[in-house]
C-alpha cells in the first residue's frame, strides 16, 4: 500500500482499487496509461428551525437527493480532507480535564451556567441563519462546560452538527454527532442527524445502520421507516457500480499485459456457474 493510503485514517474500496492498479501500471510501462474515470454522486441536506431549547431538527430524508451523476461533483474524500484541515472548532478534552482539576464545585456550576447561555446564543444565531456564529457559540460552550455535565455537552455537540449540516460540512457534522452519541447513546436526534449526514456523503451502509438504530429506539419513526426501505437498493446499486468499475480497471490492466503477446481480455470469456455462482474462464482464439 502506498504512503498516501498509509497516512489516511479512512481508506475506501475505491482508493484501494486505484492504488493497486496504479502500482501495477507502473510495473508494466510498455503501454500508454489508461485513462480512469470515477463517477461520484452529489447530495445535500437541509434542516428546519424549531425551539430554542435544542437546535432545530435536521432535514427530512426526502430533502436529501438520491445519488445523481454530476460532472461537477468533487471527490468526497478530498472534501473531507479540506474540512479536516479547516476544522478550527476541535475540542481538546485532555486540556479541559487538566484545567478542571483545581476547580471547586461552585466554579464548575458557574461554568455550566455560562455554557448554557452560550448554547442559547448559538440557537438564536442559528434561527437568524448565521450558522458560522452559531458554531462559534456552541464551540465556546463546549470549551467551558465541565466534562462531568455529559448531557449538556451532548446537546452542544448535536446542536453544532445541525449548523454544520446547514453549511454542508457533513463530515464534520458526523464527527459532532458521534461525540454526542458517545456522551449519550440514547440521543435520538444525534442518530437522525448522523444518518442524514452519512447519506449526504454517500456512506449509505452507515446511514442505514443508524436508521435501524433509530427504529430500535422509536419503532414509529416515519423517516427511519422509509429509509430502511429506500437505502438497501441504493446500496446494492452502489456496490454493483463499484464492482463494474473494478472489473473495468482490471480489464484495462489485463489488455496492457496481454498486448505484447498478441492477446487481449476478449480472448478470455468469463462465465458464471448458475448453481455455485462461481466463475470460470474459457479461452477462445
N, C-alpha and C positions, 0 to 999 in steps of 0.2 A: 504493500500500500504506500502511496506517495506521502511525502511530508505534509502536503496540503491537507490530506484527509486525516493524518495522524493528529494534527493540531486542531481538528474540528470536533466539537462536542457531539453534534448530531450529524451523522452520515446517512444520507438517504440511499435507497437502492439505485436511483439514477446516478448518484455520484460514484458509486462503486463500479457500475457498468461503464461509465465514461472513463474512469481511471484505468480500468482493466484494458479496455480497447485501446486507450492511448498508449499504454506501455507496450502492448503487442504490436501496435503500428510502428512504434519506434524500432522494434526489432526487425521489422520487415519493411525497410525503406526503399524497396525496389520500385514501388508504385507511388503515384500521386496520392496525397492524403485524401481520405473520404470525407466529404462534407457531412457534418452532423446537424440534424435539425431536431430541436426539442420543443414540444408544444407545452405551454404552461397555461393553466386556467386563470381567470380573473374573477374575483369575488369581493364583496364588501358587506358590511353590516351597519345598521342604524339602531338607535335607541330612542325611547320617548321619555321625557321628564315626568316625574310624578311628585312624591312628597319630599320634604326637606329632611326627614329623619335619616333616610338612606338614599344613596344615589338612585337615579331613575332606573327603571327596569331596562334590560337590554333589548335588542331588536327581536322581533318575531322571526322565526325561521323563514317565513315566506318573503321577508325583506332581503334575505341573503340569496343572491342569484346562484343557480347551479353552475357547474363547470361549463364555461364557454371558451371557444377558441378566440384568441385576441393576439394579433401580431405585435401589439404594443405592450403586452404584459411583461413585467420584469421578473426575473428569476426570484422566487420566494426566499431561497437561501441567501441571495445577495441582499435582498431587502432586510432579512433577519439580521445579517451581519451589520448593516448600516444602523439598524435600530439599536443593536447592542453597543456599537461604537458611540452612539449619541445618547446613551442611557445615563442621564445625569441625576436620576432620581433613585439610585440604588440606596439601600438601607444597610448600614454596617451594624449588624446586631451584636457583634462581638464588642465593638466600641461602646455601644449603648449599655451592654451588660456591665462593662468595666466602669462606666460613668455612674451607674446606679448603685454601686457598692456602698458608697458613703451617704446616700440619700436617706433621709428619715421618711417615715410613713406619711407624715404631713406633706413633705416636699413631693413625694410621689403622687399623692392625691391632688396636689396643686397642678402638677404636670398633666394629670389626667383631665382636669377641667380645661386646661389650655388646649389640649389635643381635641377635646370635644368642640370647643369654639372654632378651632381651625377646620374641623370637619364641616361644621355648619357654613363657614365661609366658602369652603370648597363646593358645597352643594349649591350655594347661591350663585357662584361663578358658573357652575355647570348649567343652571337654569338660564343664565344670561347668554349661554353659548360661548363663554370664554373658557374653553377646555384646557388650554395651557395653564391658565391661572388656577383652575380647579386642581390640576395635577400638582402644582406648586404647594397649594394649601394642604392637600392630603399628605404630600411628602413631608411638609413641616410637622404635621400632626404625628406621622409615623416616627419622626426623628426625636420627638419629645415625649410621646406616650410611653410610659414604663412597660417593659416586656411582660410584666405579670398580668396586665389587662389584655389578655389574648383576644377576647371577644371584640373589644373596641378596635384593636389593631386589625382584626379580620375585616371589619366593616370598612376601615380606611383603605385597606388593600383592594377590597372589592369595588368600592366607590371609585378608586383611582383607575381600576381596569375599565370602568364604564367610560371615563373621559378618554382613555387611550383608544378605546374602540371607536369613539366618535372621530378621532384623528386618524383612524385606520392603522394604528400601530398595534396590530393584532398579536404579534409575537410577544410584545411587552405586556399586553393585556393578559395573555396566557400566563405569564410569569406571576403577575399580581394575583390572578385568580387561584393559581396553585398555592401561593403563600397563604391566601385567605382560607383555603381548604385545609392546609396543614394546621392552621390555628383552630379551625372549626370544621370537622369533617362532615357535618350535617348542614353546611351552609348552602342551601338550595340555589340561591341567586348566583353564588360564585360558580357552581356547576353549570348553570344555564349560560352565563357569560363565557365561560371557558369553552363550552360546547360550540357556541356560535363563533367564537374566535378560531377554534380549531377548523371548523368548516370553511370559514373565510380564507384560511391559509391552506386549504386542500388537505388538511390532516383528518381525513374522513373517518379512519378507523378510531382515532382518539375521540373524535366528536361523537361517534356512535356509542362508544363506551361511556361517555359522560351522560348522554341522553338515557341510556339504560339505567345508570345510577340514579338519575333524576326520577325515573319511574319507580325505582325501588323505594324512594322516599315519598313520592307522590304519584300513585298509580293513575290519578285523574288528570295529570298534567298534559294538556292538549298538544302543546308544541312538541314535547318529547314523544308522545304517541305517534304523531305524524312523522317525526324524524326517524324513528326506528323502522318505519315502513319505507321512507324515502331514501335513506342513505345506503342500505345494502346493495341495490342495483348500481348506484353510483360508484361504490367501492369496487364492485365486480368489473364495471366498465373501466375504471382507472387501472386496475390490475391487468386487464386484458390489453390496454394500450401500452402499459409498461412491458408486458411480455412481447408484444409485437415490435416494440422499439428495440428491445434486447435482441430478438431474432434478426431484425434488420441490420443491426450493427455487426452481429456475428456473421451474417451472410456477406456483408461488405468485406469483413476481415478475411473470411474464407476465400472469396474471389481474389483478394490480394495475394494470398498464399498460393492458391492453385494456378494462377495465371501463367507462371513460368513453366508449368508442366502441360500447358495447353488445355487445362480443365477449368471448370467453374462450378459453383454450387448447383447449377442447373443439371449437372451430371449426377447429382445425388437427390433421390426422391425420398422425402420423409413421410412415412405412413404410420397412422395411429391404429393400434390394435383395439377394436371395439370392446373386447372383453376385459383385457388387462389395463386398457387406457395408456399403455406404454407405447413407445415409438421404435420403429425400425427403419434403417436406411438402406435403400436399394440403389445400386449403381447402374446408370444407363449411359451408353456411349453416345 
